[in-house]
Amino acid sequence: MADRSEFFGDAELLRNLSDERSMDSSVKFLYREHFDFLSRYVVNNSGDFNDAEDIFQEVIISFINLVKAGKFRGESSVKTFLYSMTRNLWLNELKKRERAQQREEKYERAKETNGRGVDMAIESREASTQLMKVIGELGDSCKTILLLFYFENRPMKDIVTAVQYENEQVVRNKKYKCLKKLEELIRGNKMLYGQLKQFSNE
């Protein structure tokens, strides 16, 4: 608490804040008289001492500007008004921090999801490459039939022409045998088997 000789009533304080010659002593009085009280509100509501200092400085600057502009009408005491300003500013700051944290969490979740998506895409490409190699080991006719049917989605009549077989039924029988042979070759490889099932189920 300031000495009585340094104490200003509200009316005197407002006059002094409007007079640059008395500004320094008036600001010091505001700090001495109100900082402890207002900083406790910030610290007790999820803030720390640095937060309290920042908010208090912002409150004092805003209050002085209001007084100079003639917008503080004295409908409440200076102490009550400063408390209200502190409370509003700090609650707004907490809301900003909460929104920032939510954006950060959303970004991290999206980054994690995208990372998983990239990993899965890479794994899928690798599996497709390996699957192609195994298909190539089945022989030219099997390779042509499986690639045209499962990878290029060509109609059966086109495949008959490509492999020069008698009719569609012969191609279907051959496709079935090729597919079974391919499944036997990759059954022990879960990644390739899963890739094959993905293609054959589409």
C-alpha positions in Angstrom: 0.0 0.0 0.0 1.3 3.5 -0.9 1.8 6.2 1.8 -1.0 8.6 2.3 1.0 11.3 0.7 1.2 9.2 -2.5 -2.4 8.1 -2.4 -4.8 9.3 -5.1 -8.5 9.1 -4.9 -10.3 8.1 -8.1 -11.2 11.6 -9.1 -7.6 12.9 -8.5 -6.1 9.9 -10.3 -8.3 10.5 -13.4 -7.2 14.1 -13.5 -3.6 13.2 -13.1 -3.8 10.5 -15.9 -5.0 13.3 -18.3 -2.0 15.4 -17.4 1.3 14.3 -18.8 3.2 16.1 -15.9 1.5 13.8 -13.4 1.5 10.6 -15.5 4.6 9.0 -14.0 3.5 9.2 -10.4 -0.1 8.1 -11.4 1.2 5.0 -13.2 3.4 4.0 -10.3 0.5 4.4 -8.0 -1.7 2.1 -10.2 1.1 -0.6 -10.0 1.5 -0.2 -6.3 -2.2 -0.1 -5.5 -3.6 -2.7 -7.9 -1.0 -5.1 -9.3 -1.0 -7.7 -6.5 -4.8 -7.8 -6.4 -5.2 -8.2 -10.2 -2.2 -10.5 -10.8 -3.7 -13.0 -8.3 -6.8 -13.3 -10.5 -4.6 -14.3 -13.5 -2.3 -16.7 -11.5 -5.4 -18.3 -9.9 -6.9 -18.9 -13.3 -4.4 -21.0 -15.2 -1.8 -18.2 -15.6 1.6 -17.5 -14.2 3.5 -14.4 -13.0 4.6 -13.5 -16.5 1.1 -13.7 -17.8 -0.1 -11.5 -14.9 2.5 -8.9 -15.8 1.6 -8.9 -19.4 -2.1 -8.6 -18.8 -1.7 -5.9 -16.2 0.5 -3.8 -18.5 -2.1 -4.1 -21.3 -4.9 -3.2 -18.8 -3.1 -0.1 -17.6 -2.3 1.1 -21.1 -5.9 0.6 -22.2 -7.3 2.2 -19.1 -5.1 5.3 -19.6 -6.2 5.6 -23.2 -9.8 5.4 -22.2 -9.3 8.1 -19.6 -7.5 10.4 -22.0 -10.3 9.9 -24.6 -12.9 10.7 -22.0 -14.5 7.3 -22.3 -14.2 6.3 -18.6 -17.3 7.8 -17.0 -16.7 6.7 -13.4 -19.8 4.6 -13.2 -17.7 2.1 -11.2 -14.6 2.5 -9.0 -11.2 2.4 -10.7 -10.4 -0.8 -8.9 -13.7 -2.5 -10.1 -13.1 -1.3 -13.6 -9.5 -2.5 -13.7 -10.6 -5.9 -12.4 -13.3 -6.2 -15.1 -10.8 -5.3 -17.8 -8.3 -7.8 -16.4 -10.9 -10.5 -16.3 -12.1 -9.9 -19.8 -8.6 -9.7 -21.3 -7.4 -12.9 -19.5 -10.5 -14.9 -20.5 -10.0 -13.8 -24.1 -6.4 -14.9 -23.9 -7.3 -18.3 -22.5 -9.8 -18.8 -25.3 -7.1 -17.9 -27.9 -4.7 -20.4 -26.3 -7.4 -23.1 -26.3 -8.1 -22.5 -30.0 -4.4 -22.5 -30.8 -4.0 -25.8 -28.9 -6.9 -27.3 -30.7 -5.5 -26.2 -34.1 -2.1 -27.7 -33.1 -3.8 -31.0 -32.0 -5.8 -31.1 -35.2 -2.6 -30.4 -37.3 -0.8 -33.2 -35.4 -3.6 -35.7 -36.0 -3.8 -34.8 -39.7 0.0 -35.1 -40.0 -0.1 -38.5 -38.3 -3.0 -39.6 -40.5 -1.2 -38.4 -43.6 1.9 -40.2 -42.5 0.1 -43.4 -42.2 -1.5 -42.9 -45.6 1.9 -42.3 -47.2 3.3 -45.4 -45.5 0.4 -47.5 -46.8 0.7 -46.1 -50.3 4.4 -46.9 -50.4 3.8 -50.4 -49.0 1.0 -50.9 -51.6 3.3 -49.8 -54.5 6.1 -52.1 -53.2 3.6 -55.0 -53.0 2.4 -54.3 -56.5 5.9 -54.3 -57.9 6.7 -57.6 -56.2 3.4 -59.1 -57.3 4.2 -58.2 -60.9 7.5 -60.0 -60.6 5.9 -63.2 -59.3 3.2 -63.0 -62.1 6.0 -62.8 -64.6 7.2 -66.2 -63.4 4.0 -67.9 -64.3 4.6 -67.7 -68.1 3.5 -65.4 -70.8 0.0 -66.6 -71.2 -0.8 -66.4 -67.5 0.9 -63.1 -67.2 -1.1 -61.6 -70.1 -4.4 -63.0 -68.8 -4.0 -61.8 -65.2 -2.6 -58.4 -66.1 -5.3 -57.7 -68.7 -8.1 -58.9 -66.4 -7.1 -57.6 -63.0 -4.9 -54.7 -63.6 -6.3 -53.2 -66.9 -9.9 -54.3 -66.3 -10.2 -55.5 -69.9 -13.3 -57.3 -71.0 -13.0 -61.1 -71.6 -13.5 -60.8 -75.4 -10.4 -58.5 -75.6 -8.4 -61.1 -73.6 -9.5 -63.9 -76.0 -8.1 -61.9 -78.9 -4.9 -61.0 -77.1 -4.0 -64.6 -76.1 -5.6 -66.1 -79.3 -7.5 -68.7 -77.4 -10.6 -70.5 -78.8 -13.3 -68.7 -76.7 -14.0 -66.9 -73.5 -14.7 -70.1 -71.5 -11.2 -71.4 -72.3 -9.7 -68.1 -71.1 -11.8 -68.2 -67.9 -10.5 -71.7 -67.1 -7.0 -70.6 -67.8 -7.4 -67.5 -65.6 -8.6 -69.7 -62.8 -5.6 -72.0 -63.0 -3.2 -69.1 -63.2 -4.7 -67.4 -60.2 -4.6 -70.6 -58.1 -0.9 -71.1 -59.1 -0.2 -67.5 -58.2 -1.9 -67.9 -54.8 0.3 -70.9 -54.0 3.4 -69.0 -54.8 2.7 -66.0 -52.6 0.6 -67.6 -49.8 3.4 -67.3 -47.3 3.8 -63.5 -48.0 1.0 -61.7 -46.2 1.7 -58.4 -48.0 1.6 -59.9 -51.5 -1.4 -62.1 -50.6 -3.3 -59.1 -49.4 -2.4 -57.2 -52.5 -3.7 -60.0 -54.7 -6.9 -60.3 -52.8 -7.4 -56.5 -53.2 -7.1 -56.8 -56.9 -9.1 -60.0 -57.3 -12.0 -58.6 -55.2 -12.3 -55.4 -57.1 
